[in-house]
Amino acid sequence: MFSEIFDHIHPILVHFPIAIISVALVFDLISAARTGSVSAKKGLLLWVIAALSAWLSVATGPEEMAYGNTAYLDKHSLLANFTSWMASIVVAWRMWMIWKERDNFVKTTLMIYLSLSLLTCIFVLSTGYFGGKMVYDDGVDVKVKGEYVNPPKSLK
């Protein structure tokens, strides 16, 4: 059972940043629409979990399974790195605001912050799109009855 989990750790983990970044963005957008500001403290934990799960997803990506089998690996990897960095920047900015005792993003900083958060969400969704293309179109790291559908060129 544990070997099955560890063999599929990347597909398990990648869904966390997708869901959490999306939920964090919606939380911030609702807060901005209701109050005209976003609290640096409220929702911070969502963004911390999003950044950590994004970095874990990057770290567990089975790139060796995609070598020579897909044209999407470079786009997927680049977008995953952008997502991780952007989520980390969102966290750092919120923590800096708390440290400087500025409770809320308002006016210009709110627009910049929401744009950054939206861009992070676009990156994570795009990363997932290209990851799905690799799995569903190219059969990367997919097994049927214990045999790879499209084995990596290095394993042939």
C-alpha positions as CSV (number, residue, x, y, z in Angstrom):
1,M,0.0,0.0,0.0
2,F,2.7,2.5,0.9
3,S,4.7,1.7,-2.2
4,E,1.6,2.5,-4.2
5,I,1.3,5.9,-2.5
6,F,5.0,6.7,-2.9
7,D,4.9,5.7,-6.6
8,H,2.1,8.2,-7.1
9,I,3.1,10.9,-4.7
10,H,3.3,13.6,-7.3
11,P,-0.3,13.1,-8.7
12,I,-1.5,13.0,-5.1
13,L,0.3,16.2,-4.1
14,V,-0.4,18.4,-7.2
15,H,-4.0,18.7,-6.4
16,F,-3.4,20.6,-3.1
17,P,-1.9,23.8,-4.6
18,I,-4.5,23.8,-7.4
19,A,-7.3,23.7,-4.9
20,I,-5.8,25.8,-2.2
21,I,-4.6,28.6,-4.5
22,S,-8.0,28.8,-6.1
23,V,-9.8,28.9,-2.7
24,A,-7.3,31.5,-1.4
25,L,-7.9,33.7,-4.4
26,V,-11.7,33.4,-4.1
27,F,-11.4,34.2,-0.3
28,D,-9.4,37.3,-1.1
29,L,-11.7,38.4,-3.9
30,I,-14.8,38.0,-1.7
31,S,-13.1,39.9,1.1
32,A,-12.1,42.7,-1.3
33,A,-15.6,42.9,-2.7
34,R,-17.2,43.0,0.7
35,T,-14.9,45.4,2.6
36,G,-12.7,47.1,-0.1
37,S,-9.6,45.5,1.5
38,V,-7.9,42.2,2.1
39,S,-6.5,41.5,5.6
40,A,-2.9,40.4,5.6
41,K,-3.6,38.0,8.5
42,K,-6.9,36.4,7.4
43,G,-6.2,33.8,4.8
44,L,-2.5,33.8,5.4
45,L,-2.5,30.1,6.4
46,L,-4.2,29.2,3.1
47,W,-1.4,30.9,1.2
48,V,1.3,29.3,3.4
49,I,-0.1,25.8,2.7
50,A,-0.4,26.7,-1.0
51,A,3.2,27.7,-1.3
52,L,4.5,24.7,0.6
53,S,2.3,22.3,-1.4
54,A,3.5,23.9,-4.6
55,W,7.1,23.4,-3.7
56,L,6.4,19.8,-2.6
57,S,4.7,19.2,-5.9
58,V,7.7,20.6,-7.8
59,A,10.1,18.5,-5.8
60,T,8.2,15.2,-6.4
61,G,7.7,15.7,-10.1
62,P,8.8,12.5,-12.0
63,E,10.6,14.3,-14.8
64,E,12.6,11.2,-15.7
65,M,9.3,9.5,-16.8
66,A,8.7,12.3,-19.4
67,Y,12.0,12.4,-21.1
68,G,11.5,11.9,-24.8
69,N,7.8,11.2,-24.5
70,T,6.2,14.7,-24.4
71,A,6.6,18.2,-25.7
72,Y,4.8,19.6,-22.6
73,L,7.5,18.9,-19.9
74,D,9.3,22.2,-20.3
75,K,6.1,24.3,-20.2
76,H,4.8,22.3,-17.2
77,S,8.0,22.6,-15.2
78,L,8.4,26.3,-16.0
79,L,4.9,27.1,-15.0
80,A,5.2,24.9,-11.8
81,N,8.3,26.9,-10.8
82,F,6.5,30.2,-11.5
83,T,3.6,29.1,-9.4
84,S,5.8,28.1,-6.5
85,W,7.7,31.4,-6.6
86,M,4.5,33.5,-7.0
87,A,2.8,31.8,-4.1
88,S,5.9,32.3,-2.0
89,I,6.0,36.0,-2.9
90,V,2.3,36.3,-1.9
91,V,3.2,34.8,1.5
92,A,6.3,36.9,1.9
93,W,4.3,40.1,1.1
94,R,1.5,39.2,3.6
95,M,4.1,38.4,6.3
96,W,5.9,41.7,5.6
97,M,2.6,43.6,5.9
98,I,2.0,41.9,9.3
99,W,5.5,42.6,10.5
100,K,5.2,46.2,9.5
101,E,1.8,46.3,11.3
102,R,-0.2,47.2,8.2
103,D,-3.3,45.2,8.6
104,N,-4.9,45.5,5.2
105,F,-4.1,45.8,1.5
106,V,-6.1,48.8,0.3
107,K,-6.4,50.8,-2.9
108,T,-3.3,50.5,-5.1
109,T,-1.6,47.8,-3.0
110,L,-4.9,45.9,-3.1
111,M,-5.1,46.0,-6.9
112,I,-1.4,44.9,-7.2
113,Y,-1.9,42.2,-4.6
114,L,-5.1,40.8,-6.2
115,S,-3.3,40.9,-9.6
116,L,-0.4,38.9,-8.2
117,S,-2.8,36.4,-6.6
118,L,-4.8,36.1,-9.8
119,L,-1.6,35.5,-11.8
120,T,-0.6,32.8,-9.3
121,C,-3.9,31.1,-9.8
122,I,-3.6,31.3,-13.6
123,F,-0.1,29.8,-13.3
124,V,-1.2,26.9,-11.2
125,L,-4.2,26.1,-13.5
126,S,-1.9,26.3,-16.5
127,T,0.5,24.0,-14.9
128,G,-2.3,21.5,-14.2
129,Y,-3.4,21.8,-17.8
130,F,0.0,20.8,-19.2
131,G,0.4,18.1,-16.6
132,G,-2.9,16.7,-17.7
133,K,-1.8,16.9,-21.3
134,M,1.3,14.8,-20.4
135,V,-0.7,12.1,-18.7
136,Y,-3.8,11.9,-20.8
137,D,-2.5,12.7,-24.2
138,D,1.0,11.3,-24.0
139,G,0.6,8.6,-21.3
140,V,3.5,9.8,-19.2
141,D,4.0,7.6,-16.1
142,V,0.8,5.7,-16.9
143,K,0.8,1.9,-16.3
144,V,-1.7,-0.7,-17.5
145,K,-1.4,-4.1,-15.9
146,G,2.0,-3.1,-14.5
147,E,3.5,-2.1,-17.9
148,Y,4.1,1.5,-18.9
149,V,1.9,2.7,-21.7
150,N,4.6,5.0,-22.9
151,P,7.9,4.1,-21.2
152,P,10.5,6.8,-20.9
153,K,13.2,6.6,-23.5
154,S,15.8,6.1,-20.7
155,L,14.0,2.9,-19.5
156,K,13.8,1.3,-23.0
